[in-house]
Amino acid sequence: MLILGAPRAGKSTLLKRIHDAVNQQDITGSEYYRERVINDVVHSMKAIIKAREAEELAMPSDLPHSISLADAELTIMKLPANLLHVLIHWGASLPFKMEDVSRAICILWNTPAIRRLVRRLEARRSLMPNATYFLDAADRIFTSDYIPTGEDILRYQQGSESGLCGSILKSGSATCHLIEVPWKHPGRSLVHGLHRYGTPEVVLFVAALSDYNQEVYESNMTVMDESLASFEATVNSRRLTNALIVLVFSKYEKFEEELSYLPLEYWIPAYQGHTFEEASRFIEKQYVDLVEGKDCPFITYHLRPGQGASTLGLIDAIKVKIAERWQNPPGSIG
């Protein structure tokens, strides 16, 4: 299997969920991610503070906090640049108190001006994936006994998208190599994956509904525009004629939230709907229309909140489609 899709569409998360569901491994409670989550949350808050300073955003001075917003920012900015190394190797002898970091982050995060700034930064993809989720949980994360939950781990996307990431799934005597292909350019990620691993039996293309407002740097395109271009290259590829293409829609919760303050019609004037369901169907249709008239096996799946059950449903849908193809292989009669 190959997993394709734009950056932060949910490819790494989907890979982890499939691996967990098929191999029946429980990733909840892994201490490996503790320091890495803490490190990324701190660096996200540092990025927010630097962006506030760059935009010369004024901060209120009359809020009822035990420390001022300026002191809270100073607490965060004084944390070591090599924080991950310090967290891993210093253990309980940290040169700062976790409760001070927690209080500073919570004070800043609960300031309305900061939350509005974060929305703009997320639209420009200037923060770690799922930054809002982790900032909301700061009082839980910055404690001495913090152990990441399964949801924390799934939402944490480790590393950049510069290399291939894979997993081996075993079910009985069958072995499946599940490969996440990095996003380099529309179409190139597909070529890169095919060149290295050959023709796959299944291609999972992950499309985030929330990409409609994500602008591409130095371009008049959105991430959804690039995602559509890559999906079109996928369904038109001669080397994928016999591969099952599964279009997986993700980021329903984020899409519903963003629609409340970033109307879809502002970005796509052709849209004339009014509800979340209408907006979802409109975006889905942009992808599905690219498959019309194509002679390739194709299904869609909606990866909605509810992780485990939803992922198992996706796996079952793939199994059913593959079984149907074995009964009626390409070129067979009847």
N, C-alpha and C positions, 0 to 999 in steps of 0.2 A: 504494500500500500504506500502511496505517496500522500502527504498532507500538504496542500498548497493554500495560499491566501495572503492577504496584505499583512503588514506588521500589526501586531496586537489584535488581530481578528479573533484570536482564541486558539491558535494551532497548538501551542505548547500545553495549554490547559486541556484541550481535547485529547492530545497524546497521553497525558498523565491519567486522564479519566479512563480511557480505553485500556491502558496497561493495567490499571487498578482493577477494572471490572473483569477483564479476561483472566488475568493471573491471580485474581482474588487476593490481592495484597492490600493491607490496611496501612495507609500512609499517615494516618492521624497520630500526632504525638511525636513526630520526628524532631529530635533536638538539633539535627544538622542545620535546619533552616533558621534557628533562633537568631543567631548573630547576623545572618544575612538580611533577615527582615528588618531588624533594628537598624542596621547600617543603611539600608535603602530608605527607610522612613526619615531618618535624620538628614540624609543627603537631599531628599525631596524638600524637606522644610528649609534647608539651606538655599536651595534653588528658588524657593518661594520668596525668601527674604531678599535675595539678590535681585529678583525681578521687581519686588516692591521698591527697592532702592533705585533701580534703573528707571522705573516709571515715575519716581518721585511721588509715590502714593502716600497721601497723608493718613496718619493713624490717629484714632481718638485717644485722648489722654485722661478721660474722666470715667473709665470703666472700673467697676468694683472688683479689682483683682488684688491678690496679696503682693504681687510684684507688677511693675509697669510693663507695657508692651516692649519698650526699649530694652529693659533688663531681660525679658524673655528671649528677644532676638539675640542679645549678647550671649546668653547661656548656650544657645544652639550654635552660634558661629564660633565659639571658643572650643567646641568639641574637636578632637584631633582629626586631621584630614585622613589619616590611615586608621579610621575608626574600626573597620572590620578586623584588622590585625590586632588592635588593642583588645577588642571584645573576645577574640579567640584565645589570646595568649596571656592576658592579664587576669582572667578569671574573676575572683571576688575582690581583687585589689585594684579596681578601676580608679582612675584619677578624677572621677566625677560621680555624683549620686544619680542613680536612675530616677528617683522620685523628682529631682530637680528638672531633669530632662522632660519627664512626663508632664509636669506642671507647666513648663514653658511651652511645649508643643500644644497642649490642650488650650492654654490661654490664647495663643496665636490662632489656632484652628477655629476657635469659637468666636473669632472676630469677623463680623459680616464682610468687611472690606477684603480680608484675606480669602474668604470663601469665593467671593466674586472673582478675585484675581486667579484663583486656582482653576476656575472654570475656563478662563481665557488660556491659561497655560496648558490645560488638558486638550483644548481645541487645537493648540499648536504642537501637541505631543512633546511637551518640554519636561514632563514629569515621569516618574516610574509608572508602569502599568498598575492600575487599580490603586493609585495614590489616595484617592478619597476614602476607599474602604479601609486602608491601613491607618490613615489619620483619624478616622472615626473611632478606631480601636486603640488609640495611643495609650489610654489609661490602663488597658489590659496588657499591651505589649511591653511597656516600659516598667516591668516589675521584675524582681529577682527570681521569681519562680515561673516566668513565662515559658510555656511550651506551645509552639504553633499548632493550631487545630488543622484538620484536614482542609477546611475552607481557606485558611491562611496559606497553606502550601500550594493549593491549586491556583490561588490568585497571584502567587509570587512567580514571576517569570524570570528565571535566573539567566544572566548573561545577555549578550547581544544576539542578533539574528545573523551573525556572520558565518556560522558553520552549521553543518547538518546535525540534527538531533534525532536519535532513533530509539526504538524499543523492540524487543523480541517477545512476541506473544506466542504462547504454547497452549494448544487445546487438543488433548489426546495425542495422536501421532502427527498432527499438523503443526507446522511452524510458520509464523508470519512475521516478516520484517516490516515494521511500521516506521517510515522515514518522514520526518518533518523537513521540508525543503526551505532554505532561507529565501527571503524576498529580496531580490536584487534590482529587478526592473520588470515591468509587465512582459511576461512571456519568457524572460531569461531564467526565472526560478524553475520553470517547467523543463526547459532545455537542459539545465544543469542537473536536475534530478534524473532525467532519462539517460543522459550521457553516462552518469556514474553508476546507476543501478539497473538500467535496462527497462523494458516495458513492464509497468505494474499491472496487476489484475484489478486493483481498485484505486481510484483517486478520490480523496476527500478534499473538496474545495470549501474552505471555511470563509463565509462572508458575514461580516459584522454589520448589522442594520444601522449601528450608530456611526458608520463611516461617512454618512451623507454630508456632514459638516466639517470633516477633517481636511484642511487644506494641505496640498503638497507644497513644500518649500520651493520658492521661486518658480511657481507655476500657477496657471489659472484653473488647474484641475483639483478635484477632491480625491481623497483616498478611494472613495467608492468608484470614481471614474477609472482609476488605475486598476482597481479590483475587477471591474467589469471587463476591461481590456484583457487582463490576464485570464479571466474565465473564458472569454471568447477564444483566446489562443489555445486554451486547454481543450475545448470541445471541437475545435477545428484541427487539432493535431492528428496527422495520419497515423502516428505511432500509438495513439490511444483509441483506435477504431474499435477494438474488442475489449477495452477496459471499462469497468463499471464506474461511472462518474456519479459521485454522491455530493450534492450541493447542500452544505450544512449551514443553516442560518443561526447566528449567535448574537449575544449582547442585547437581549430583549429588555432587560432591566435598565441598562444605560440608555437605550434608545427611547424608552418611555419617559425617562427622566429628562433627557435633553429636548424632547419635543415640547416640553412645557415652557421652555425659554428660547429655543432655537427652532422656529417653525420650519417644517419641511418645504413649504411653498416658497420660502425665501431663497433656498438653495436650488430647488427644482420647480420653476414656475409652472410646469405642466401639471403638477399635483393639485388636485381640487378637493381632496377629502377633508375630513374634520376629526376623525377619531384615530386612536392608536392602532386599532385593527386595520382601518383603511390605509394608514400610512405604511404599516407592515406589508400588506398585500401589494401596495404600489411598488415598493422597493424590490420585493421578491419577484414581481413580474418583470422588472428590468433584467434580471438574471435569466429567468426561465425563458423569456422571449428569444434569447440567444441560442437556445437549444432547439427551437421550433424548426422542423424540417430536417434536422440532423439525424443521421442513422447511427446513433450511439446509445447504448444502454444508460439510462439516467434515472435517478430518483432524487427527491428533495427530502430534507429532514430538518426539523425545528428543534434545536438544542435549547430548550427552555430551562429556567431554574428548577432545581430538583435533581441535580447532578447525577447521582447513581442510577436512578430509575430511567432518566432520560438517556443516559449513555448506553445502558443495556438495551433500551428500545432501538437506538441507532444500530447497535451490533446485530440485533435480531433482524432488523430491516435489511441489512447487508446480506446476512445469511440466507434470507428468503429469496432475495433477488439472485444471488449466486446459484442457489439450488434450482431456481427456474431456468437459468441459463444452461446448467448442466443437463437438464431434461430436454431443452431445445437449443442446442449449441448453434452458433452462427453458421449458416449454410445448410442446416438440416431442413427436412421437409416434414410438415405436420407438427 
